[in-house]
């Protein structure tokens, strides 16, 4: 039986040095998910620079390839501002 949704809380500093580790973790969650939707709770993330945008776009692309809906919830104001400045706020499934 497929669960309706999976929630994953991410925590730590997302920087150019840690983005690969976060990507591996998030991709693993997607690849191992038995849910139609994966919700990534970003409330405990700290951001350094804009590496987070590449991370979120890459994870979104993988989710689409796998046919999984995703949501990034509890996004900080600074993350939403970075997405706006980067021009991806309309394509990323971000919510406060």
C-alpha positions as CSV (number, residue, x, y, z in Angstrom):
1,X,0.0,0.0,0.0
2,X,1.3,3.5,-0.9
3,X,1.2,6.1,1.9
4,X,-0.4,9.4,1.0
5,X,2.5,11.5,2.0
6,X,5.9,11.4,3.7
7,X,7.3,14.3,5.7
8,X,11.0,14.9,6.1
9,X,12.5,17.6,8.3
10,X,15.9,18.9,7.2
11,X,18.3,20.7,9.5
12,X,21.7,22.2,9.3
13,X,23.6,24.7,7.2
14,X,23.1,24.6,3.4
15,X,26.2,26.1,1.8
16,X,28.4,25.4,-1.1
17,X,30.3,22.9,1.0
18,X,27.2,21.0,2.2
19,X,24.9,21.1,-0.7
20,X,26.0,17.7,-2.1
21,X,25.2,16.0,1.2
22,X,21.8,17.6,1.3
23,X,21.2,16.6,-2.3
24,X,22.1,13.0,-1.6
25,X,19.8,12.9,1.5
26,X,16.9,14.4,-0.3
27,X,17.3,12.2,-3.5
28,X,17.5,9.1,-1.2
29,X,14.2,10.1,0.4
30,X,12.6,10.5,-3.0
31,X,14.0,7.2,-4.3
32,X,12.9,5.3,-1.2
33,X,9.5,6.9,-0.8
34,X,6.4,4.9,-1.2
35,X,4.3,8.0,-1.0
36,X,2.6,10.1,-3.7
37,X,3.8,13.3,-2.0
38,X,7.0,14.1,-0.1
39,X,6.9,17.2,2.1
40,X,10.3,18.7,3.0
41,X,10.1,20.8,6.2
42,X,12.8,23.5,5.8
43,X,12.1,25.3,9.1
44,X,15.4,24.1,10.7
45,X,17.7,25.0,7.8
46,X,20.3,27.7,7.9
47,X,21.2,29.2,4.5
48,X,24.6,30.5,3.3
49,X,24.5,31.9,-0.2
50,X,22.2,30.7,-3.0
51,X,23.4,27.1,-3.3
52,X,20.0,26.1,-1.8
53,X,18.3,27.2,-5.0
54,X,20.2,24.7,-7.1
55,X,19.5,22.1,-4.5
56,X,15.7,22.7,-4.5
57,X,15.5,22.9,-8.3
58,X,17.4,19.6,-8.7
59,X,15.3,17.8,-6.1
60,X,12.1,19.1,-7.8
61,X,13.3,17.8,-11.2
62,X,14.0,14.4,-9.7
63,X,10.6,14.3,-8.0
64,X,8.9,15.0,-11.3
65,X,10.9,12.3,-13.1
66,X,9.8,9.8,-10.4
67,X,6.1,11.1,-10.6
68,X,6.2,12.3,-6.9
69,X,4.7,15.5,-5.9
70,X,6.8,17.6,-3.5
71,X,6.4,20.6,-1.3
72,X,8.9,22.7,0.5
73,X,7.2,23.9,3.7
74,X,8.1,26.3,6.5
75,X,10.4,28.3,4.2
76,X,12.2,31.2,5.7
77,X,11.6,34.7,4.4
78,X,15.2,34.8,3.3
79,X,14.8,31.6,1.2
80,X,11.7,33.0,-0.5
81,X,13.6,36.2,-1.2
82,X,16.5,34.3,-2.7
83,X,14.1,32.3,-4.9
84,X,12.4,35.6,-6.0
85,X,15.7,37.2,-6.9
86,X,16.8,34.0,-8.7
87,X,13.5,34.0,-10.7
88,X,12.4,30.5,-9.5
89,X,9.8,31.5,-6.9
90,X,7.0,30.7,-9.4
91,X,8.3,27.2,-10.2
92,X,9.4,26.0,-6.8
93,X,6.6,24.6,-4.5
94,X,7.6,26.9,-1.5
95,X,5.3,27.7,1.4
96,X,5.8,29.6,4.6
